[in-house]
Amino acid sequence: MPERSFAAWLALGWTEDHPEAWLARDAAGQACGWYSLAFPERENTHLAYLSPLVGPAYRRHGIGTGLVRHAAEQARQRGRTLITAESRQGSPGEAFARALGARRGISDACRVLQLKTVPDGHLARLRSQAQAAAVGYSLMSWEGPVPGRYLVQVARLNQAMNDAPRSAEDEGQQWDVARVREDQARVAAQGLRYYTVAACCERTGELAAITQLGIEPPAPDCGFQELTVVARTHRGHRLGLLVKVAMLELLAGHEPLLERVFTGNADTNAHMIAINTELGFQLLDHWPSWELAVAEVLTWPASAQGRGGAAPEPPGARGRRAQS
Ligand SMILES: CC(C)(COP(=O)(O)OP(=O)(O)OC[C@H]1O[C@@H](n2cnc3c(N)ncnc32)[C@H](O)[C@@H]1OP(=O)(O)O)[C@@H](O)C(=O)NCCC(=O)NCCS
């Protein structure tokens, strides 16, 4: 992530919940690990979302375990009972999560579309297939913040994301206009060029489908898919495919340096994955989620915080609250 995007994510997170960030330093004051911890407020008030990271030179000395223990104490103080995190399948993160006894939850798959591999005429073919099924809908698009007249409808479409597969522990998000505005504040703080394509039901004037994508100006070769959703009563008209094809066509005109688009979906989200596969997205990797009960972590013996004669102090001893 470019620095501006990273800093805004650190302060604002992905779920409009203003995470905390804690830094662990070694005896010389050198940063050796850190974590971000978010406490969702609108829903899932039993959860804490954790992203721990230990610098490569400091791994396998118990610092990661110490970070999780420290995070569990913060979670306990906030009344949270379950910590969740994600790691790439087959990575040290997965080995670490398993070693700590975390339970595997739902898994996401990350896919990439290399634009130069899309055959000539492919998008036009998909667009006409989709349009044939989407009679009575028209497309619109905008760049930047959601126009005020659509805020309520965009909140409603975000709410419809709760129909996508999610873990049994996840209650789904609660969206209103204020939350859409917070999400936009994150996009603005990250400095993204941000595009939206929506399909409108001509009969009712309602927004029926939406797709959103962000580009970080320092890295204009990569686009990052955000929300794509079709409202329940409008499903079955190929609107998901239509808005995504229209987005790629829009980007071809506005983002000449764009080479690839990344997206992530739950492994079990068959409908969305089918659309992405039709577009030409290729599987990159899987990202399982992990769950650890706070109470369980707090029973770990203190020795689990550092081993092999290189035991760091618990991060709390040196931890610095960067954001709260
Ligand atoms: C995952 C990560 C935080 C672990 O940090 P760490 O300080 O090395 O973790 P610990 O030393 O506390 O490891 C505890 C146990 O996890 C297991 N483990 C950790 N890394 C492992 C690896 N690369 N291979 C196999 N097992 C591993 C081991 O059982 C280890 O105990 P051991 O060293 O006595 O065998 C670090 O590798 C990292 O920052 N990775 C990238 C970000 C990430 O994946 N975060 C985790 C998201 S769940």
The ligand as an ORCA input file, in Angstrom:
! r2SCAN-3c Opt
* xyz 0 1
  C       2.359    -14.646     11.728
  C       3.381    -13.774     12.481
  C       2.650    -12.604     13.144
  C       4.030    -14.664     13.553
  O       4.896    -13.842     14.344
  P       6.058    -14.538     15.244
  O       6.581    -13.521     16.184
  O       7.033    -15.208     14.341
  O       5.190    -15.616     16.038
  P       5.660    -16.526     17.283
  O       7.144    -16.473     17.395
  O       4.863    -16.067     18.456
  O       5.176    -17.957     16.801
  C       4.358    -18.793     17.603
  C       4.233    -20.150     16.929
  O       3.552    -20.033     15.671
  C       4.069    -21.044     14.750
  N       4.695    -20.360     13.609
  C       4.936    -19.027     13.460
  N       5.517    -18.807     12.261
  C       5.661    -19.992     11.664
  C       6.205    -20.407     10.418
  N       6.746    -19.531      9.549
  N       6.195    -21.731     10.111
  C       5.691    -22.641     10.961
  N       5.167    -22.301     12.184
  C       5.164    -21.012     12.512
  C       5.105    -21.824     15.522
  O       4.458    -22.916     16.153
  C       5.546    -20.787     16.564
  O       6.128    -21.396     17.702
  P       7.684    -21.893     17.616
  O       8.491    -20.777     17.039
  O       8.017    -22.188     19.033
  O       7.699    -23.108     16.729
  C       4.488    -13.290     11.496
  O       4.996    -14.389     10.751
  C       3.971    -12.267     10.507
  O       3.999    -11.071     10.797
  N       3.470    -12.710      9.336
  C       2.816    -11.799      8.358
  C       1.441    -11.232      8.871
  C       0.493    -12.330      9.306
  O       0.338    -13.341      8.658
  N      -0.179    -12.093     10.458
  C      -1.039    -13.093     11.080
  C      -2.443    -13.007     10.674
  S      -3.368    -14.307     11.472
*
